[in-house]
Amino acid sequence: MNIAIFGGTFDPVHRGHIIVARAAVAKFALKQVWFVPADIPPHKQKTPITSFHHRYAMIALALAGEKAFVPSLLEAAAPEAKERKPSYSIDTVRRAKKTIGKSDHLYFLIGMDAFRDIAKWEKAEALLAECEFIVAARPGYSLADVASSLPEKLRPRAEVTKLFRKQKMSEPLVLPGVTLHMLPETHENVSATQIRAAVDRGAALKRLVPEAVAEYIQKERLYRKARG
């Protein structure tokens, strides 16, 4: 079966995440999408984030009733671990591949904003070789932007990249060492930063997050001070 890893900080998970995951299920015939909250996001090691158990709990609440969506503990700290370490996607993907069947097909679902920094990720070339990626498009980006975001060794020549500006974002990008599938824009106008700010000013959240998540945020008094 087709499975996608959907990683992130999820601080908190919101309706935009759900919309993207549903679109990926429909377009790529995914049987499951694993929502994998990072324990310690590598790019946010110095940024205060909500504790893992709160972020995981909100994901579990948000996915209730979504048959294809699975809250995952792939990046949770091991109980016996003496030291918590950053959650690197290359380790997560390799760990996931050990748990799925040989005939299963693994994808990595990622938003375009995050993909722009893929070349800076831990062992980026190896990660891109481990599985095919599904990149969720964003307004203003072209296929050329996707290609130019790749690690230098995987990046096509400049004259080739220019040609991608004429291709539709719905077309896959297949290059030596990497296969990228494009997920058309889903028009989700919501972000975690927006949600934290809304909580801080006492605004309603039900348009931004599933109702159960809004209730959890209120009950646990999360995000009472916006973090930018």
N, C-alpha and C positions, 0 to 999 in steps of 0.2 A: 504494500500500500504506500501511498504518497504521504509523507510526514514533513511538517515544517517546524523548525525551531524559531520561535519569536522571542528574542531576548531584549532586555532593557532594564532600566532602573525601575520603571513603573511606580513612580512616586507622585501621584497615584496612577493606577490603571484607569483609563477613561474610554469614553464612547468612540473616540478616534481610533484607538487600538482595536476595538471590537469591529469597527467598520472595515478597517484594513484587513483583518484576519478573515472576515466573512468574504470579502472580495477575492482574497487569495484562494480560499476554499473553492469558490465558484469557478475561478479561471483555471486553476491547476489541478482540479479534482483531488484536493487534499482530503485524506481520511481523518487526519488529526493535525491540530496546530498546538504545539507545546509552548505555553507562556512561561518563560524562564526568567524570573527576576534575579538580578545579579546581587550577590551578597555584598561584595565591595567592587563597584564599577571602577575599572582602571583609570578612566578619565575623570573620575569624581572623588579621588582618594582624599582630597583636601576640602571637599564640599560636604557640609552637613546633609545627611539624608535620613529618611525615616527608617526605623529598624526593620530588618528583614522580615520578622514575623508579622508586622503590620502590613507590609507591602504584599507579602504572600497571602495573608488573610483576605485582603481586598481583591486580589486576583481570583481567589477561590469563590468569593461572593459574586464577582462580576461574571464569572463563567458558568454559574449555576443555570442549568437549562440549555446550555449550548453543547450539544452532543459531540461536536467535533473538536471542542476546545478542552485542553488539559492543563491544569495548573501544575507546574513542574518544580521539583526540588533539586534539579541537576546542579545548580550553583550554590546550594545551601552549604554552609560550613559543616564539616563532619563533626559529630559530637565529641570524638576523641582528639580532634585537632588542637594542638597546643598553640598554634598561631594562625590567625585568619589571614588569607592571602587574596590578592585581587582575582576577580573572576575573568579569566581570559576565554574568549569564544573558541579558540583553537582546542582548548582542553575540553570545553563543553561539547563540541561537535564530536570529538573522538570518543568521549564518554558515551554520548548518545548512540553512536554507531555500534557500540558493543552491546547495546540493549535491544536493537531492532533486528528483524529478520534479514536474511541475505537477499531476499527478493524485494525488500522495502526500499523506497527511494527517499533520501533525505534532502530537504531544502533548508536554506537559511533565509528567513524573511526579515527584511530590514527596510527602514524608511530612507528616502533619498538624503535627508539631512545628515543622518548618521553615516551613510555610505560615503559621503564626501570626505570623511576622515579615515576611510578603510586602509589607506596606505600606511597610516601611523599605528595600526593595530598590531598586537603581538603576533609575530610569524604570519603576517598578512598573506604572503604568497602561498604558504602551506594551507592556510585556512580556505582560501579561494579554490584550492585544488581538492580539498576534502569533500566538498559538496557543491551543488548548484545553488545560486543565489536568486532570490526573488526581491527585486528592488521596487518599492512603492514610490511611484512618481510624485513629484510636487510641482506646482505651477512655476513656470519660469526656467525649468531645467530641460536640457535636451539630452539625447543619447550621447552626444559628444562630451557633455559634462560627466556622464557616467564613466565613459572610457578614460577621460583625463583624470579621474579620481583613483584609478587603479595604481598599484605599486609600479614603480618605474620599469621594472623588468617585464611586466605584463602589459604595459601601456602600449597601444599601437603608435606608429609614427604620426607626427603632427599632421601630415598631409592626408593620412587615412582618417584620423580623428575628425578632420573638417567635414569629411563626407557623411559622417554620422549625424550631422546637424540636419540633414534632409530626411533622415529616417524617423518614423513615428516611434514614440516612446513605448508603444505596445509591442514592438518587434524585439526578439531576443538578441543579445549581443554575445556571439560565440567567438572566442579568441583562444590561442594556444594557452592552456593552463587555467582557463576560467570560462564559465558559462553563466551568463546573467539573463534572467527573465524579467521583463518589465511588467509591472502591475499599474494599469492606468490610474490617473488621479481619482481619488475617492471623495475629494472635497470635504474632508473632515476639518472643521475649523475649531480645533480645541487642542490645548497643550496642558501638560502638567503644571507649568509655570502659571498659566492662566487660572487653573483650578486653585492652586495654593493662594494666589492673590485674591480670588473670589472668597475663599474661606476667611481670609484675614479681614476682609471688609464686611463679612456677614451676608454675602450674596447667596442666592439659591444655587444649588449644584445639580439638580436633577436633569438639566439640559446637557450637562457636561459629563456626568458619570452615571452608571446604573444606580437605581434607587437604593439598592442594598449597600452600595459603596458610600453613597451620600450619608446614609444612616450610620454606617460604621465610623466615618470621619467625624460626625457630630458626637457620637457616643464616646469615642476615644480621644476627643478634643485634639485632633491632629491639625497641623498647618495653621495654628492660631496666630503664628507670626510668619508672614510670607518670607521666603528665602530668595526672592528674585528670580 
